[in-house]
Amino acid sequence: MPTASLWTRASAGLAAPEVTVEVHLSAGLPAFNVVGLPESTVRESRERVRSALLNSHFDWPDYRITVNLAPADLPKGGGRFDLPIALGLLAASGQLPAAALVGREFYGELALDGRIRPGRGLMAAVREATAAKRVCAVPAANASALALLPGSRVVGAEDLLSLCGTIKTQAPSATAATAIEEPAEEQPDLLDVRGQHAARRGLEIAAAGGHHLLMVGPPGAGKTLLASRLPGILPESTEQELLTRWLIADHVGLPLRHGRPFRNPHHSASAVALVGGGAQPAPGEITLAHGGVLFLDELPEFPRHVLDTLRQPLESGEVMVARAKGRHTYPAHFQLVAAMNPCPCGYLGSEDTACRCTPDAISRYQMRVSGPLLDRIDLHLTLERQRAAQILCADDEAESSAAVRQRVAIARERQLARQGCANSALSAEAVLSICELDGATQRWFQGACDQLQISARGIHRCLRVARTLADMAAEPRVSKPALLEAIGYRPTAVNR
Ligand SMILES: [Zn+2]
């Protein structure tokens, strides 16, 4: 009896396990059954495939049709199985030569008129198909983006009929990749920040050493303005980093970008929205911020249990989302930038506006942010409200993001050459051996730590930041001025 078999791929997080589609036509009452753990979207494919076939001037085989999606224990959802099922039917009923399916993979949802609709998460499939040295037939709307993958050969098709015409040839012409267009407003420049020299310095240190950053200051101090400039001064991504970010963007249906991401979730975001999860496991904001910046404005307004979910991904750089429908690990290596007011009204310590908060209200406000989260933030920056003169006058010392990024890249190179990671990723033991101080500096630093009652964690934080300052100044050893500046970035009484 006529059978056909061809390859496609399911979606499991950022992986795309191979699925073999087997179609078998047998005598008996006409029927159409899909077996192999199909979800309802796949079971419904029967209606789409039937209409698409008829509207593309093919015949619907009047047999008992069995479609098997193997392996049987892998859950399969979405419309991407429509196209391979339709092609399997055509091959099994002799309307398409079986040779057209060899060495190729097919993904795509069919419209009733035979068009192939664009889909999400196809980049993971194309990546793994490319590793298996296969050609991929994909929806035309996805083709040029998928062709960006190194080594990939993708054939884009508008509809079922034209795809069948294309794959009958031995070597169908591959779709060319198109360059990514980057809207200028998505990469704001440091030139727009006037004054704020201390804050700009803090931002450059954060970028150079990969340190998490907390900004404390009154409303209107420019916290969001500064934070949004951080992605633009981080070092260039490697090809591997870029590829991972594209996989994530494609998985959730965001446009592909060269620039590093800047994610800015509102404080009403749920834990699932932040770290990922849901009935159909999906990545959260921290995965969308992978390789870039996660900005949490109004940090104390985030519920504490939501912030606590960040602690494990901050350690490991990835997050595991486990649900009944599957368990996926998503990358989540991001730089955290948090901002908060010094008190509920925002004007504690301000010269021109009096703070009206009670001491009780202030301590309650500051206690809302958990200590273990603050412990992971190396740089604590206190911002002042900008004066009119700073805002109105042109700033001669302002530098562009490109100029700062060059310095940052050199400082980061030094770290990677020395220890293979950014200074922020140094463990407590590693930081002590890498930041070895000379005798006099060590005695002075010990005295300063005792006097200021800096904790063990605080000492490690100071040393990591001081090491970054030394790398920025091309100094082989951590010096006293670097330590002195680093002590200035430790948490103050306002933020513990
Ligand atoms: Zn206040």
Residues whose N, C-alpha, C, O or C-beta is under 5 A from the ligand:
A	BS01	ZN	C343 P344 C345 G346 Y347 L348 C355 R356 C357
